[in-house]
Amino acid sequence: MQEKGVDVRRAVDVITEAVVAKKKDKIAIFSSDTDLIPAIDRARANGAYIIYVCFGRAVNRAVSGAANETVSISNAIVEKLYKEAPNGK
């Protein structure tokens, strides 16, 4: 439990730093962890556009509500992109 808190806190710091330093104005979040909502809120407050990417019908409504946009992708799309990647099989 302690380790998870550190990981999420670090993610919040990375997202916040990227936005506050104006290095990124769009950020895609590939996680449904509601612990990231403070980072999403802070990033949006600093002008970032947040895209929440989820798989299939596994939409987390809280994360989706915090983001500017929600994109749902299927396993088939992930597999296709993986196969098209330079090291894909």
GIZI-V633739 format. One record per residue. N is the residue number from 1. SS is DSSP state (~ for helix, > for strand, _ for the rest). NEAR is the number of other C-alpha atoms within 8 Angstrom. D_LAST is the distance of its C-alpha to the last C-alpha in Angstrom with 2 decimals. Layout:
# GIZI-V633739
{{N:SS:NEAR:D_LAST} {N:SS:NEAR:D_LAST}}
This chain:
# GIZI-V633739
{{1:_:4:35.66} {2:~:5:36.88} {3:~:6:33.45} {4:~:7:32.07} {5:~:8:35.01} {6:~:8:34.32} {7:~:8:30.66} {8:~:10:31.76} {9:~:8:34.67} {10:~:8:32.48} {11:~:10:30.23} {12:~:11:33.48} {13:~:9:34.67} {14:~:8:31.56} {15:~:11:31.60} {16:~:11:35.36} {17:~:8:35.40} {18:~:10:32.87} {19:~:14:35.09} {20:~:9:38.48} {21:_:7:37.73} {22:_:7:36.73} {23:_:7:33.41} {24:_:9:31.51} {25:_:9:32.93} {26:>:8:29.90} {27:>:9:27.90} {28:>:8:25.08} {29:>:8:25.35} {30:_:7:22.40} {31:_:7:24.72} {32:_:8:27.30} {33:_:7:29.47} {34:~:7:32.99} {35:~:6:33.92} {36:~:11:32.30} {37:~:11:34.87} {38:~:8:37.35} {39:~:12:34.85} {40:~:12:34.07} {41:~:9:37.82} {42:~:9:38.58} {43:~:15:35.94} {44:~:10:37.29} {45:~:7:40.83} {46:_:8:39.94} {47:_:8:38.68} {48:_:12:34.90} {49:>:11:33.05} {50:>:14:30.82} {51:>:13:27.91} {52:>:15:26.96} {53:>:12:23.45} {54:>:14:23.18} {55:>:10:21.01} {56:_:9:22.48} {57:_:6:26.11} {58:_:6:26.08} {59:_:10:28.28} {60:_:7:30.53} {61:~:6:33.71} {62:~:8:35.13} {63:~:13:32.20} {64:~:12:31.98} {65:~:7:35.70} {66:~:9:35.53} {67:_:12:32.90} {68:_:10:33.74} {69:>:8:30.91} {70:>:10:28.55} {71:>:8:25.25} {72:>:10:23.59} {73:>:10:19.95} {74:_:8:18.38} {75:~:8:15.41} {76:~:6:14.25} {77:~:8:14.47} {78:~:9:12.59} {79:~:8:9.60} {80:~:8:10.03} {81:~:8:10.45} {82:~:9:7.47} {83:~:9:5.28} {84:~:7:8.14} {85:_:7:8.33} {86:_:4:8.77} {87:_:5:6.61} {88:_:7:3.79} {89:_:4:0.00}}
